[in-house]
Amino acid sequence: MRRGLALALAVAATLAGCGLGAGAEPTDTRLTVTDGYGARPLQRFEAPKARGEETVMRLLQRNAKVATRYGGGFVQSIDGRSGGHAGGRPVDWFFYVNGVEAEKGAAATRVRSGDRIWWDRHDWGSVQRVPAVVGSFPEPFLHGIDGRRLPVRVECAVPGLAACEEVQRRLTRYEIPASLSRPRSVATRETLRIVVGPWRAIAGDIGVASLEQGPQRSGVFARPSPDGRRIALVDATGRTTRTLTARAGLVAATRAGDDPPLWVVTGTDDAGVASAAQAFDEGPLSDRFALAIADGLGVALPDRRAAAARS
């Protein structure tokens, strides 16, 4: 990974060659390696090799061929795929723990039981930070963040909207208790929030408002219009590829500062929200940074339609 980790380099370099030491081995972990915002699966370990109190770096090194840089604190390549430039665009390796972008280097981040570790190599030239993703569902709701499981609240912007109960029901399938309530005017760092409703009804929530400003601000490669009638899809270079209108849905996660990630299940209308709620599950969301619904079909974000047309 790059950027924002200079202060951790000294510690990272010391820890890069080993795990955290003797201790309980993390269990029920998963390790995923992809390329291009999840577009190309490279490796998937349902039960990766681990030893003792493991770090994210050592877990990766035990299960894949890894080259590092900056004293061992950063990943340069995984199984021969390097950071640097591809097609004239800057690319690097980034990792997420339970769907949350890491705040420390891989050599200083501990792996806990149940963690889903996801490495992805992608273009960061236009969008430098994607703070939260949906592709590790049912995380972070099941095992939490940094080993701490938080209460989950489904906030329904429209009373009686069936999609709200559908989201709550799908969490229950994973034995994740979730309360159902109206949106709160004050956010809390002690709760994982899932805001459900048409965009016109949830846009006033301070936590989701950044989506209207595009991926450079929210990290989500989709941009709802202020009136909620349209959702523009964006590719990895930051360009709008198409605009969805009626019956369009969106499942995405964002994060402000060090607050817990905030998830949104939204759409251009009630039908779009219903489609998004139906996609709120491990299968449709797996390895997706975010997911749009167009004509009843899932569209992985960032959108690759324009890139496919140019190739």
MIPAGU-787922 format. One record per residue (C-alpha): x, y, z; residue number from 1; chain; residue in one letter. Coordinates in steps of 0.25 Angstrom, whole numbers. Last residue first. Layout:
N
<x=X	y=Y	z=Z	k=NUM	c=A	r=A> .
...
***
This chain:
311
<x=-43	y=-10	z=-102	k=311	c=A	r=S> .
<x=-51	y=3	z=-103	k=310	c=A	r=R> .
<x=-64	y=-3	z=-100	k=309	c=A	r=A> .
<x=-59	y=-12	z=-89	k=308	c=A	r=A> .
<x=-54	y=1	z=-82	k=307	c=A	r=A> .
<x=-67	y=8	z=-84	k=306	c=A	r=A> .
<x=-75	y=-3	z=-77	k=305	c=A	r=R> .
<x=-65	y=-5	z=-66	k=304	c=A	r=R> .
<x=-73	y=2	z=-55	k=303	c=A	r=D> .
<x=-66	y=4	z=-42	k=302	c=A	r=P> .
<x=-75	y=-3	z=-37	k=301	c=A	r=L> .
<x=-80	y=-16	z=-40	k=300	c=A	r=A> .
<x=-94	y=-16	z=-47	k=299	c=A	r=V> .
<x=-105	y=-25	z=-42	k=298	c=A	r=G> .
<x=-117	y=-28	z=-51	k=297	c=A	r=L> .
<x=-131	y=-24	z=-48	k=296	c=A	r=G> .
<x=-131	y=-14	z=-59	k=295	c=A	r=D> .
<x=-119	y=-7	z=-53	k=294	c=A	r=A> .
<x=-115	y=-10	z=-39	k=293	c=A	r=I> .
<x=-102	y=-4	z=-34	k=292	c=A	r=A> .
<x=-92	y=-11	z=-25	k=291	c=A	r=L> .
<x=-80	y=-5	z=-17	k=290	c=A	r=A> .
<x=-66	y=-10	z=-15	k=289	c=A	r=F> .
<x=-70	y=-23	z=-20	k=288	c=A	r=R> .
<x=-63	y=-36	z=-16	k=287	c=A	r=D> .
<x=-75	y=-43	z=-11	k=286	c=A	r=S> .
<x=-88	y=-34	z=-11	k=285	c=A	r=L> .
<x=-97	y=-43	z=-20	k=284	c=A	r=P> .
<x=-94	y=-55	z=-12	k=283	c=A	r=G> .
<x=-92	y=-50	z=2	k=282	c=A	r=E> .
<x=-106	y=-43	z=3	k=281	c=A	r=D> .
<x=-112	y=-29	z=1	k=280	c=A	r=F> .
<x=-116	y=-32	z=-13	k=279	c=A	r=A> .
<x=-131	y=-33	z=-10	k=278	c=A	r=Q> .
<x=-130	y=-20	z=-2	k=277	c=A	r=A> .
<x=-124	y=-13	z=-14	k=276	c=A	r=A> .
<x=-136	y=-18	z=-23	k=275	c=A	r=S> .
<x=-146	y=-13	z=-13	k=274	c=A	r=A> .
<x=-139	y=1	z=-12	k=273	c=A	r=V> .
<x=-140	y=1	z=-27	k=272	c=A	r=G> .
<x=-155	y=-2	z=-27	k=271	c=A	r=A> .
<x=-157	y=9	z=-16	k=270	c=A	r=D> .
<x=-150	y=19	z=-25	k=269	c=A	r=D> .
<x=-137	y=24	z=-30	k=268	c=A	r=T> .
<x=-130	y=14	z=-20	k=267	c=A	r=G> .
<x=-124	y=12	z=-7	k=266	c=A	r=T> .
<x=-117	y=2	z=2	k=265	c=A	r=V> .
<x=-107	y=10	z=9	k=264	c=A	r=V> .
<x=-95	y=6	z=18	k=263	c=A	r=W> .
<x=-88	y=14	z=28	k=262	c=A	r=L> .
<x=-74	y=10	z=32	k=261	c=A	r=P> .
<x=-70	y=12	z=47	k=260	c=A	r=P> .
<x=-64	y=26	z=50	k=259	c=A	r=D> .
<x=-49	y=28	z=48	k=258	c=A	r=D> .
<x=-51	y=39	z=37	k=257	c=A	r=G> .
<x=-64	y=38	z=30	k=256	c=A	r=A> .
<x=-67	y=25	z=24	k=255	c=A	r=R> .
<x=-74	y=20	z=12	k=254	c=A	r=T> .
<x=-82	y=7	z=8	k=253	c=A	r=A> .
<x=-90	y=4	z=-4	k=252	c=A	r=A> .
<x=-103	y=-4	z=-8	k=251	c=A	r=V> .
<x=-110	y=4	z=-20	k=250	c=A	r=L> .
<x=-123	y=2	z=-27	k=249	c=A	r=G> .
<x=-129	y=6	z=-41	k=248	c=A	r=A> .
<x=-144	y=4	z=-43	k=247	c=A	r=R> .
<x=-145	y=17	z=-51	k=246	c=A	r=A> .
<x=-132	y=25	z=-55	k=245	c=A	r=T> .
<x=-118	y=20	z=-57	k=244	c=A	r=L> .
<x=-107	y=28	z=-63	k=243	c=A	r=T> .
<x=-96	y=23	z=-71	k=242	c=A	r=R> .
<x=-81	y=23	z=-71	k=241	c=A	r=T> .
<x=-77	y=35	z=-63	k=240	c=A	r=T> .
<x=-62	y=37	z=-62	k=239	c=A	r=R> .
<x=-54	y=36	z=-50	k=238	c=A	r=G> .
<x=-43	y=27	z=-56	k=237	c=A	r=T> .
<x=-48	y=15	z=-49	k=236	c=A	r=A> .
<x=-62	y=16	z=-55	k=235	c=A	r=D> .
<x=-74	y=24	z=-50	k=234	c=A	r=V> .
<x=-89	y=21	z=-50	k=233	c=A	r=L> .
<x=-98	y=32	z=-49	k=232	c=A	r=A> .
<x=-111	y=30	z=-41	k=231	c=A	r=I> .
<x=-123	y=37	z=-45	k=230	c=A	r=R> .
<x=-137	y=41	z=-39	k=229	c=A	r=R> .
<x=-131	y=45	z=-25	k=228	c=A	r=G> .
<x=-134	y=59	z=-26	k=227	c=A	r=D> .
<x=-119	y=63	z=-22	k=226	c=A	r=P> .
<x=-114	y=53	z=-33	k=225	c=A	r=S> .
<x=-108	y=40	z=-28	k=224	c=A	r=P> .
<x=-93	y=38	z=-31	k=223	c=A	r=R> .
<x=-87	y=24	z=-32	k=222	c=A	r=A> .
<x=-73	y=20	z=-31	k=221	c=A	r=F> .
<x=-73	y=20	z=-16	k=220	c=A	r=V> .
<x=-60	y=26	z=-9	k=219	c=A	r=G> .
<x=-69	y=37	z=-3	k=218	c=A	r=S> .
<x=-61	y=50	z=-7	k=217	c=A	r=R> .
<x=-53	y=46	z=-19	k=216	c=A	r=Q> .
<x=-64	y=36	z=-22	k=215	c=A	r=P> .
<x=-75	y=46	z=-25	k=214	c=A	r=G> .
<x=-81	y=59	z=-18	k=213	c=A	r=Q> .
<x=-95	y=53	z=-17	k=212	c=A	r=E> .
<x=-89	y=41	z=-9	k=211	c=A	r=L> .
<x=-84	y=51	z=2	k=210	c=A	r=S> .
<x=-98	y=53	z=7	k=209	c=A	r=A> .
<x=-98	y=39	z=13	k=208	c=A	r=V> .
<x=-93	y=42	z=27	k=207	c=A	r=G> .
<x=-100	y=55	z=28	k=206	c=A	r=I> .
<x=-114	y=49	z=26	k=205	c=A	r=D> .
<x=-121	y=59	z=17	k=204	c=A	r=G> .
<x=-120	y=50	z=5	k=203	c=A	r=A> .
<x=-128	y=39	z=12	k=202	c=A	r=I> .
<x=-142	y=41	z=6	k=201	c=A	r=A> .
<x=-139	y=46	z=-8	k=200	c=A	r=R> .
<x=-129	y=34	z=-9	k=199	c=A	r=W> .
<x=-140	y=24	z=-7	k=198	c=A	r=P> .
<x=-139	y=17	z=6	k=197	c=A	r=G> .
<x=-130	y=9	z=15	k=196	c=A	r=V> .
<x=-118	y=14	z=24	k=195	c=A	r=V> .
<x=-110	y=3	z=30	k=194	c=A	r=I> .
<x=-103	y=8	z=43	k=193	c=A	r=R> .
<x=-92	y=1	z=50	k=192	c=A	r=L> .
<x=-92	y=7	z=64	k=191	c=A	r=T> .
<x=-83	y=12	z=75	k=190	c=A	r=E> .
<x=-77	y=23	z=67	k=189	c=A	r=R> .
<x=-90	y=30	z=68	k=188	c=A	r=T> .
<x=-98	y=39	z=58	k=187	c=A	r=A> .
<x=-108	y=49	z=62	k=186	c=A	r=V> .
<x=-121	y=52	z=55	k=185	c=A	r=S> .
<x=-125	y=37	z=55	k=184	c=A	r=R> .
<x=-132	y=30	z=44	k=183	c=A	r=P> .
<x=-144	y=23	z=48	k=182	c=A	r=R> .
<x=-142	y=9	z=55	k=181	c=A	r=S> .
<x=-140	y=-5	z=53	k=180	c=A	r=L> .
<x=-130	y=-12	z=62	k=179	c=A	r=S> .
<x=-120	y=-23	z=57	k=178	c=A	r=A> .
<x=-116	y=-36	z=63	k=177	c=A	r=P> .
<x=-106	y=-43	z=53	k=176	c=A	r=I> .
<x=-109	y=-58	z=53	k=175	c=A	r=E> .
<x=-105	y=-59	z=39	k=174	c=A	r=Y> .
<x=-119	y=-61	z=34	k=173	c=A	r=R> .
<x=-123	y=-50	z=44	k=172	c=A	r=T> .
<x=-115	y=-40	z=35	k=171	c=A	r=L> .
<x=-124	y=-44	z=23	k=170	c=A	r=R> .
<x=-137	y=-41	z=31	k=169	c=A	r=R> .
<x=-132	y=-27	z=35	k=168	c=A	r=Q> .
<x=-130	y=-24	z=21	k=167	c=A	r=V> .
<x=-143	y=-30	z=17	k=166	c=A	r=E> .
<x=-150	y=-22	z=28	k=165	c=A	r=E> .
<x=-144	y=-9	z=22	k=164	c=A	r=C> .
<x=-148	y=-13	z=8	k=163	c=A	r=A> .
<x=-163	y=-14	z=12	k=162	c=A	r=A> .
<x=-164	y=1	z=15	k=161	c=A	r=L> .
<x=-174	y=3	z=26	k=160	c=A	r=G> .
<x=-169	y=16	z=30	k=159	c=A	r=P> .
<x=-159	y=22	z=20	k=158	c=A	r=V> .
<x=-145	y=26	z=24	k=157	c=A	r=A> .
<x=-143	y=12	z=31	k=156	c=A	r=C> .
<x=-130	y=12	z=39	k=155	c=A	r=E> .
<x=-125	y=-2	z=41	k=154	c=A	r=V> .
<x=-116	y=-2	z=54	k=153	c=A	r=R> .
<x=-105	y=-12	z=57	k=152	c=A	r=V> .
<x=-98	y=-12	z=70	k=151	c=A	r=P> .
<x=-83	y=-13	z=69	k=150	c=A	r=L> .
<x=-73	y=-25	z=70	k=149	c=A	r=R> .
<x=-59	y=-21	z=74	k=148	c=A	r=R> .
<x=-48	y=-30	z=68	k=147	c=A	r=G> .
<x=-42	y=-18	z=61	k=146	c=A	r=D> .
<x=-55	y=-15	z=54	k=145	c=A	r=I> .
<x=-67	y=-25	z=55	k=144	c=A	r=G> .
<x=-68	y=-40	z=55	k=143	c=A	r=H> .
<x=-82	y=-41	z=49	k=142	c=A	r=L> .
<x=-86	y=-27	z=44	k=141	c=A	r=F> .
<x=-72	y=-24	z=38	k=140	c=A	r=P> .
<x=-74	y=-33	z=31	k=139	c=A	r=E> .
<x=-86	y=-41	z=25	k=138	c=A	r=P> .
<x=-81	y=-36	z=15	k=137	c=A	r=F> .
<x=-67	y=-35	z=10	k=136	c=A	r=S> .
<x=-70	y=-28	z=-3	k=135	c=A	r=G> .
<x=-77	y=-16	z=3	k=134	c=A	r=V> .
<x=-66	y=-7	z=3	k=133	c=A	r=V> .
<x=-60	y=4	z=12	k=132	c=A	r=A> .
<x=-50	y=15	z=12	k=131	c=A	r=P> .
<x=-48	y=16	z=-3	k=130	c=A	r=V> .
<x=-37	y=26	z=-4	k=129	c=A	r=R> .
<x=-28	y=32	z=-15	k=128	c=A	r=Q> .
<x=-39	y=33	z=-26	k=127	c=A	r=V> .
<x=-34	y=38	z=-39	k=126	c=A	r=S> .
<x=-20	y=32	z=-40	k=125	c=A	r=G> .
<x=-23	y=21	z=-31	k=124	c=A	r=W> .
<x=-24	y=9	z=-41	k=123	c=A	r=D> .
<x=-25	y=-4	z=-34	k=122	c=A	r=H> .
<x=-18	y=-16	z=-27	k=121	c=A	r=R> .
<x=-27	y=-23	z=-17	k=120	c=A	r=D> .
<x=-24	y=-30	z=-4	k=119	c=A	r=W> .
<x=-36	y=-35	z=4	k=118	c=A	r=W> .
<x=-35	y=-40	z=19	k=117	c=A	r=I> .
<x=-47	y=-46	z=25	k=116	c=A	r=R> .
<x=-46	y=-47	z=40	k=115	c=A	r=D> .
<x=-53	y=-58	z=47	k=114	c=A	r=G> .
<x=-42	y=-59	z=58	k=113	c=A	r=S> .
<x=-33	y=-47	z=58	k=112	c=A	r=R> .
<x=-22	y=-43	z=49	k=111	c=A	r=V> .
<x=-13	y=-32	z=55	k=110	c=A	r=R> .
<x=-9	y=-20	z=46	k=109	c=A	r=T> .
<x=6	y=-15	z=48	k=108	c=A	r=A> .
<x=12	y=-22	z=36	k=107	c=A	r=A> .
<x=0	y=-19	z=27	k=106	c=A	r=A> .
<x=2	y=-4	z=30	k=105	c=A	r=G> .
<x=-8	y=4	z=38	k=104	c=A	r=K> .
<x=-22	y=10	z=36	k=103	c=A	r=E> .
<x=-27	y=-2	z=28	k=102	c=A	r=A> .
<x=-38	y=0	z=18	k=101	c=A	r=E> .
<x=-51	y=-6	z=24	k=100	c=A	r=V> .
<x=-58	y=-17	z=18	k=99	c=A	r=G> .
<x=-55	y=-27	z=29	k=98	c=A	r=N> .
<x=-40	y=-24	z=28	k=97	c=A	r=V> .
<x=-37	y=-17	z=15	k=96	c=A	r=Y> .
<x=-24	y=-17	z=7	k=95	c=A	r=F> .
<x=-18	y=-8	z=-4	k=94	c=A	r=F> .
<x=-8	y=-12	z=-15	k=93	c=A	r=W> .
<x=-4	y=-1	z=-24	k=92	c=A	r=D> .
<x=-7	y=4	z=-38	k=91	c=A	r=V> .
<x=-3	y=17	z=-45	k=90	c=A	r=P> .
<x=-9	y=18	z=-59	k=89	c=A	r=R> .
<x=-1	y=18	z=-72	k=88	c=A	r=G> .
<x=-7	y=4	z=-76	k=87	c=A	r=G> .
<x=-2	y=-1	z=-63	k=86	c=A	r=A> .
<x=7	y=7	z=-54	k=85	c=A	r=H> .
<x=14	y=4	z=-41	k=84	c=A	r=G> .
<x=9	y=-8	z=-33	k=83	c=A	r=G> .
<x=13	y=-22	z=-37	k=82	c=A	r=S> .
<x=6	y=-35	z=-40	k=81	c=A	r=R> .
<x=17	y=-46	z=-39	k=80	c=A	r=G> .
<x=9	y=-55	z=-29	k=79	c=A	r=D> .
<x=7	y=-42	z=-20	k=78	c=A	r=I> .
<x=15	y=-30	z=-23	k=77	c=A	r=S> .
<x=21	y=-17	z=-16	k=76	c=A	r=Q> .
<x=14	y=-19	z=-2	k=75	c=A	r=V> .
<x=18	y=-9	z=8	k=74	c=A	r=F> .
<x=25	y=-10	z=22	k=73	c=A	r=G> .
<x=37	y=-19	z=17	k=72	c=A	r=G> .
<x=48	y=-8	z=19	k=71	c=A	r=G> .
<x=41	y=1	z=9	k=70	c=A	r=Y> .
<x=38	y=-10	z=-1	k=69	c=A	r=R> .
<x=31	y=-24	z=-1	k=68	c=A	r=T> .
<x=31	y=-36	z=-11	k=67	c=A	r=A> .
<x=20	y=-46	z=-8	k=66	c=A	r=V> .
<x=18	y=-61	z=-13	k=65	c=A	r=K> .
<x=5	y=-65	z=-6	k=64	c=A	r=A> .
<x=0	y=-72	z=6	k=63	c=A	r=N> .
<x=10	y=-70	z=17	k=62	c=A	r=R> .
<x=13	y=-57	z=12	k=61	c=A	r=Q> .
<x=-1	y=-52	z=12	k=60	c=A	r=L> .
<x=-3	y=-57	z=27	k=59	c=A	r=L> .
<x=11	y=-50	z=30	k=58	c=A	r=R> .
<x=6	y=-37	z=24	k=57	c=A	r=M> .
<x=-8	y=-37	z=31	k=56	c=A	r=V> .
<x=-1	y=-40	z=44	k=55	c=A	r=T> .
<x=-2	y=-53	z=52	k=54	c=A	r=E> .
<x=-3	y=-56	z=67	k=53	c=A	r=E> .
<x=2	y=-71	z=65	k=52	c=A	r=G> .
<x=3	y=-77	z=52	k=51	c=A	r=R> .
<x=-6	y=-76	z=40	k=50	c=A	r=A> .
<x=-9	y=-84	z=27	k=49	c=A	r=K> .
<x=-21	y=-79	z=20	k=48	c=A	r=P> .
<x=-35	y=-86	z=22	k=47	c=A	r=A> .
<x=-44	y=-81	z=11	k=46	c=A	r=E> .
<x=-32	y=-76	z=3	k=45	c=A	r=F> .
<x=-36	y=-69	z=-10	k=44	c=A	r=R> .
<x=-26	y=-65	z=-20	k=43	c=A	r=Q> .
<x=-26	y=-57	z=-33	k=42	c=A	r=L> .
<x=-40	y=-52	z=-35	k=41	c=A	r=P> .
<x=-41	y=-42	z=-46	k=40	c=A	r=R> .
<x=-51	y=-30	z=-45	k=39	c=A	r=A> .
<x=-49	y=-28	z=-30	k=38	c=A	r=G> .
<x=-46	y=-14	z=-32	k=37	c=A	r=Y> .
<x=-36	y=-17	z=-43	k=36	c=A	r=G> .
<x=-28	y=-29	z=-37	k=35	c=A	r=D> .
<x=-32	y=-39	z=-26	k=34	c=A	r=T> .
<x=-26	y=-46	z=-14	k=33	c=A	r=V> .
<x=-35	y=-52	z=-4	k=32	c=A	r=T> .
<x=-31	y=-57	z=10	k=31	c=A	r=L> .
<x=-42	y=-63	z=20	k=30	c=A	r=R> .
<x=-41	y=-65	z=35	k=29	c=A	r=T> .
<x=-48	y=-76	z=43	k=28	c=A	r=D> .
<x=-37	y=-77	z=53	k=27	c=A	r=T> .
<x=-26	y=-67	z=58	k=26	c=A	r=P> .
<x=-15	y=-75	z=65	k=25	c=A	r=E> .
<x=-14	y=-72	z=80	k=24	c=A	r=A> .
<x=-1	y=-67	z=84	k=23	c=A	r=G> .
<x=14	y=-67	z=81	k=22	c=A	r=A> .
<x=19	y=-55	z=74	k=21	c=A	r=G> .
<x=13	y=-43	z=66	k=20	c=A	r=L> .
<x=16	y=-50	z=53	k=19	c=A	r=G> .
<x=29	y=-49	z=47	k=18	c=A	r=C> .
<x=38	y=-42	z=36	k=17	c=A	r=G> .
<x=29	y=-30	z=35	k=16	c=A	r=A> .
<x=29	y=-27	z=49	k=15	c=A	r=L> .
<x=42	y=-18	z=50	k=14	c=A	r=T> .
<x=39	y=-12	z=36	k=13	c=A	r=A> .
<x=25	y=-8	z=41	k=12	c=A	r=A> .
<x=29	y=-2	z=54	k=11	c=A	r=V> .
<x=38	y=7	z=46	k=10	c=A	r=A> .
<x=28	y=10	z=35	k=9	c=A	r=L> .
<x=17	y=13	z=44	k=8	c=A	r=A> .
<x=19	y=28	z=43	k=7	c=A	r=L> .
<x=20	y=28	z=28	k=6	c=A	r=A> .
<x=6	y=21	z=27	k=5	c=A	r=L> .
<x=-2	y=32	z=20	k=4	c=A	r=G> .
<x=1	y=28	z=6	k=3	c=A	r=R> .
<x=4	y=15	z=-1	k=2	c=A	r=R> .
<x=0	y=0	z=0	k=1	c=A	r=M> .
***
